[in-house]
Amino acid sequence: MIINEPKWKSWIVETTTPLFTPKQCQMIIDAGRRQPPQQAKVGMGKPEGGLDTKKRTTTISWIPFNEMKEMYNDLNTFIQKTNLNHFGFDDVQITEQAQFTEYPEGGFYDWHMDSDVVMLHEPPVRKISMTLLLSPEDQFEGGDLELMTPGKKAKLKQGHAICFASFLNHRVAPVTRGVRQSLVMWFGGTPFK
């Protein structure tokens, strides 16, 4: 008998209820805006990485662990249950600070993976990626998160999240009106076996 084996494995999981209320989403937005903003880069940690406005246009900041302890605790509890019930990965934990992202009108992030071949062997390995929509969905248009193939869109509502295996190809389509604000996190640990 295998203990803790999920009933089924999924590589994409969407929440059916919000993880955070509108008030909590605003608190996260405020925490993100208190940190120094920076133009997002591509290929972080790679020699060829850097600013590339043909691949990504967005502003990010990093929310320190001690700034939003309750948020981090709630998300850790959520991801442990989600991993147990759907992904079944070993040793999943929060390994990086949360990224607050703001996609202005015209902002986007082209097709990419959060964990590539090199990262799969160097701990901590990103195993599960999560995007949580912070802004009300009626405050922007476009900016859809697409997974694996064009047209496979995640239409999130404020406070809702989508989790997916970090090795899946995905993108954020261009925002055509307003500003899309989200919380992005990665959960990982030891290399895949």
Residue pairs with C-beta under 8 A, 6 or more apart in sequence:
4 84
4 88
5 88
6 84
6 85
6 86
6 87
6 88
7 85
8 86
9 86
9 87
9 88
10 86
10 87
11 87
11 164
11 165
11 168
12 147
12 162
12 163
12 164
12 165
12 168
13 82
13 86
13 87
13 162
13 163
13 164
14 154
14 156
14 160
14 161
14 162
14 163
15 160
15 161
15 162
17 160
18 157
18 158
18 159
18 160
19 74
19 75
19 78
19 132
19 159
19 160
19 161
20 28
20 71
20 74
20 132
20 159
21 159
22 136
22 158
22 159
24 71
24 159
25 134
25 135
25 158
25 159
26 134
27 68
28 63
28 68
28 71
28 100
28 134
28 183
29 100
29 134
29 135
29 181
31 63
31 67
31 68
31 100
32 61
32 63
32 100
32 102
32 181
32 183
33 61
33 100
34 67
35 61
35 62
35 63
35 64
35 100
36 61
37 59
37 60
37 61
37 102
38 59
38 60
38 61
39 51
39 58
39 59
39 60
40 56
40 57
40 58
40 59
40 60
40 101
40 109
41 49
41 50
41 51
41 52
41 56
42 49
42 50
42 51
42 52
42 55
42 56
42 112
43 49
43 50
46 118
54 110
55 109
55 110
55 112
56 108
56 109
56 110
57 103
57 104
57 106
57 107
57 108
57 109
58 101
58 102
58 103
58 104
58 107
58 108
58 109
58 172
59 101
59 102
59 104
60 99
60 100
60 101
60 102
61 99
61 100
62 97
62 98
62 99
62 100
63 71
63 97
63 98
63 99
63 100
63 183
64 97
65 72
65 97
68 98
71 98
72 94
72 98
75 94
75 98
75 130
75 185
76 93
76 94
78 161
79 92
79 94
79 128
79 130
79 163
79 187
80 92
82 128
82 163
83 89
83 92
83 128
83 187
86 163
87 127
87 128
87 163
87 165
89 127
89 128
89 189
89 192
90 189
90 190
90 193
91 189
91 190
92 127
92 128
92 187
92 188
92 189
93 187
93 188
93 189
94 185
94 187
95 124
95 126
95 186
95 187
95 188
95 189
96 124
96 185
96 186
98 183
98 184
98 185
99 183
99 184
99 185
100 134
100 181
100 182
100 183
101 180
101 181
101 182
101 183
101 184
102 179
102 180
102 181
103 109
103 140
103 143
103 172
103 175
103 179
103 180
103 181
103 182
104 175
104 179
105 175
105 176
105 177
105 178
105 179
106 174
106 175
107 143
107 172
107 174
107 175
107 179
107 180
108 143
108 171
108 172
108 173
108 174
108 175
109 171
109 172
110 171
111 169
111 170
111 171
112 169
112 170
112 171
113 166
113 167
113 168
113 169
113 170
114 126
114 129
114 166
114 167
114 186
115 125
115 126
115 127
115 129
115 166
115 167
115 188
116 167
119 125
119 126
120 167
120 191
120 192
121 191
122 191
123 188
123 189
123 190
123 191
124 188
124 189
124 190
125 188
125 189
125 190
125 191
125 192
126 166
126 186
126 187
126 188
127 165
127 166
127 187
127 188
127 189
127 192
128 163
128 164
128 165
128 166
128 186
128 187
128 188
129 163
129 164
129 165
129 166
129 168
129 170
129 184
129 185
129 186
129 187
130 161
130 162
130 163
130 183
130 184
130 185
130 186
130 187
131 145
131 154
131 156
131 161
131 162
131 182
131 183
131 184
132 156
132 159
132 160
132 161
132 182
132 183
132 184
132 185
133 156
133 157
133 158
133 159
133 160
133 161
133 180
133 181
133 182
134 158
134 159
134 181
134 182
134 183
135 158
135 178
135 179
135 180
135 181
135 182
136 158
137 155
137 156
137 157
137 158
139 178
139 179
140 175
140 177
140 178
140 179
140 180
141 175
141 176
141 177
141 178
142 173
142 174
142 175
142 176
142 177
142 180
143 172
143 173
143 174
143 175
143 176
143 180
144 153
144 154
144 155
144 172
144 173
145 153
145 154
145 156
145 162
145 170
145 171
145 172
145 173
146 152
146 153
146 154
146 170
146 171
146 172
146 173
147 154
147 164
147 168
147 169
147 170
148 168
148 169
148 170
153 173
154 162
156 162
164 170
166 186
166 188
172 180
